[in-house]
Amino acid sequence: MPAALLASTIHPLSAVDEATGGVFGVISQWAIDIMGLLGAPGAGLAIFLENVFPPIPSEIILPLAGLAAYEGKFTIVEAILWTTLGSLLGAYLLYGLGRWLGHDRTVALARKLPFIDEDDVTKTVAWFNRHGNKAVFFGRMLPIFRSLISIPAGIERMPAVRFGLLTLAGSLIWNTLFVGAGFLLGPAWEQILIVADALKYLVYAGLVVFVAWFVWTRVKKARAKRAGGTA
């Protein structure tokens, strides 16, 4: 199916511009072009790149794949299977990066960062060892974390098969929800962006609060050390 023909039947840009202030209009058109050129594998490629580059929002690409299925460009099953395969391959790429970095190299890098000390890394590793399975599974359903959680999984050498199964399960749920919503809503698919934006900004707000708390505790700790040294 030529890209021009797919684009002629799917017109998401005005909806995206209205819902997001035009921020994702280019990404939307890019996804349409890829799906128009490659069909369902193009949706998988777009999601693969979304996993590698977190700023690309799956919350737009997945409903567009559902809309393309609604328009008959490919089946909804193809859309779900290819996007889930793209999620899995993208996650394994970042997992491989984490394994290449390894624990010792990550600790060495962390020591060079402001506000970070080796104790923080030790606590993070301990947390991941306790909750890594849940983090990988549920992380697939959260913006930003969906991509980044693969790296600590690789650093701590989570078994590759377990990582793949957890990623597959979480991604399948997430992709099915958004592809299915795009398919069911059809031309009204932009309504999904309202829910997606609420989730995205909730995650962003949580990150801001966490970063502010983390910096405050580290500044407080540094001041206490200086005061102790002076005494």
Helices and strands as residue ranges (DSSP letters): H 3-9, H 13-20, H 25-38, H 40-52, H 58-70, H 76-111, H 118-139, H 145-148, H 150-155, H 160-185, G 186-188, H 191-230
